[in-house]
Amino acid sequence: MLSVDSRTSTIGASGEIERKNIFLRQDFISVDQIRSRNELDFLFGLADEMKTRVERGIQGCELKDQTIVILFYQPSSRTFSSFYAAARWLGCERLMGIQEMQTFSSAVKGESLPDTIKTFEATTAADLIVLRHPDDNSSMIAAQHAQVPVINAGSGILEHPTQAILDFYTIREEVGRVDNLTVTMVGDLLYGRTVKSLAKLLAIVDKGVRINLVSPKVLSMPDELTISLQRSGIQIYETENLEEVLGKTDVLYVTRVQKEWFEKNNQMDLYNKIKDRYIVTERIVKMGKPGMVVMHPLPRVNEIEVGVDALPQAAYFRQMRNGLYTRMALLAAVLGKV
Ligand code: NCD
């Protein structure tokens, strides 16, 4: 859609809400669209309401007259199910979710992404499209060809903006503050998209943030991104030594080494060499600053030992539940049903 910026939209009867709701009738492609903490606070206020509602088992009906299409070209458990459930919790009955677009859609016959997007929009009379796709610019392309808002549910190795929102919401819940945080990201910072979106979001909303990037050199965050993060005024520290930074870490954000990209790039020898480079054990967690929380976008492979799950610091299962609340908030905000 790539529509007019809602910040300039006229203020009507619900003007106050429209002004704060930067998501209203907009695509959500990148965390770069967020400019301030206030804009997120609007969404988090809604997510808090959604949480109370879900905990009480109260079914909503805001999206009863809306049609939502969820198209996934890559595997997913959490993102797909939470978008699907979020729409249902808000009463969406005209909901279509396809999880295997790469094998069951006309993409197999060679149809282009723009044509597929136009097709699903036309055949379902969609009001909103949620897309996950292996190409970095897929959501942008979809947004250019759709008449309705497109939400990026993960694009290539570059962006996963709704994950960043749920991650930041989790930090707010678990750490209890969102200022002057020290966030340590460990693992695959090259192919992982969640760390890139979260780092950019942190740089926008917490000017006092310090981000420690821990990875083997071959998996380090692309220079282009670290340079632009530093230019925004935040502190970035790169190291291969996890233990060195644990004592000052508020949030330990662990990621999986992304096997599928090594396979695609014929780098399986490298993958096997580095896949178990960082394994978070109970000992590692106990070395952390008191109150440190351990997060992970999941799925986990080997990088967090199962024994860690029982520790109070392990926030990753609570984190994925927050995906439901924040995605409910986002769907309602984009569709103007708040
Ligand atoms: C992540 C993704 O797809 O980028 N998963 C998720 O959405 N929670 C992380 C990953 O696959 O490693």
Boltz pocket constraint, residues with backbone or C-beta under 6 A from the ligand:
constraints:
  - pocket:
      binder: B
      contacts: [[A, 75], [A, 78], [A, 79], [A, 153], [A, 154], [A, 160], [A, 163], [A, 193], [A, 194], [A, 256], [A, 258], [A, 297], [A, 298], [A, 299]]
      max_distance: 6.0
